[in-house]
Amino acid sequence: MTRWLVKLAGNESDLDALVKLNTEPDFRVTNKDEAYYLTCVEFDQMQEAAEVYAATKDALLPDINGLMQLRNADSQSVSVDCVVQQNADGSQTTARYLFGTARIVASAGLTAEAVVIGPDGTVVPSPEPANFQARRKLARKHAEVRQALAYWFACDATAPDFWVNAYKVFEVIRGDIAGGRGKGQGTEEMKRRGWAMQDEIRSFKESANNHAISGDKARHASTQPLEPGIAPLHEGEALALIKRLLECWLDWKIARSGNDTP
């Protein structure tokens, strides 16, 4: 069976965090000779480097980048540097992708081992990796989680489309917890579970939609007078609210699936 490694590119602090957060045998990031490699059980049945590249770029890394952004607002995007095929004779073949085209080169052997090691030689336990892994596995099972994380990762408070992406995260969460009962029921569930207060939700929706508050960044072009009692939110406040809703929702879904976070 071919063994595949994916060399990752990105900010060193983010890559170091991924090493600590992803230590399970079925999904592991390791540091070897100042390079960072991802191994995943999903690669085992793949025959071509292009399959591994596509699975990493299009399925695995969007979830990881969204979760890293949720964990640390300063986190930057991690990408694929190359795909490494470990051959039976101990050699390896590396495929680097430039504008969708693979360039194949041969190089020396490589071994990727776990690096989060304690004094006794065992992997150091930590509650954070278990929580991160639970959320990652949730994303692999549920399309709505992948969708919410993708919109969350795009939530740049300085970008023109901030309110559009922030509202999409809100809509995904609201629709999921409503369980097909309508938008109003989703909002009521958020309040009932203590994820957000009525005034927060009203202020968020009004700030996202009303051109009078958010100008050209608003979802709608129309200008409406503010309803009594509504205090507009600036982007930073809205980002904090969406982050809270997303974290509460993810942990709620994990608990419902029987994988309670530690």
C-alpha positions, 0 to 999 in steps of 0.5 A: 500500500502506498503511503502518502504525506502532504507537505504543508505551507503556512505560518510557522506558529500556525503549523506548530499549533497544528502539530500539537492539535493533530496527533491521532493516528488517522489524522496527524501533522508532524514536524520533520527537519523543519518541514510539516507533513500531514498524514491521513487515513483517507489517503490510504486507498488513493492511487495518484498524487492528484487524488491526495492533493485534491482531497487535501486542498478541497476537503481537509484544509478548508475545515482545518483553516476554519477551525484554526481561525475559530481557535485563534483570530490571528491564524493564517491560511495553511496550504499544500506545498507538495504531495510526497509518495513513499515507495516500497524501496525507501525512495520517495516521489514528490509532486508539486502543484503549480496552477493545477499542474503537477511537476514530479521530482525524485528525492531522498527518503523521509520519515514523519513521526509524532513530535508531541512527546513527553519525558517518558517518550509518550505523546503528551495528553492535552484537552485542546487536541481532543476538542479540535479533533472532535470538531474536525470529525464533525465537519467531515460528517456534516456538510452544514458544518463545512459550509459554516466553517468556510463562511467563518474563515471568510469573515474578515471584518475589514472586507467589503463582504464581511456582513454577507459572510457573517450572516451566512454563518448565522443562517446555517446555524439558525437553519440547523437548530430549527430542524426544518421548523422555520427561521423564527424557531431557529432564533428562539432556539439560540435564545433558549439555549443561552447562545445569544440574547434577543437584543444581540440578534436583532442588532446583528440582523439590522446591522448586517442588512441596513444600508443606513448602518453598514453602508455599502457593506450591508447585505441590502441596498435599502435604508430603513429607520432603526427599530426602537431599542436596537443598538447598531453593532460594529464589525468587531462586535458582530464577529465576536457574536458569530464566533460565540454562536459557532462554538456553541453550535459545534459543541452542541452538535458534538454532544448530540452525536455522543462525542462530548468534548472534554 
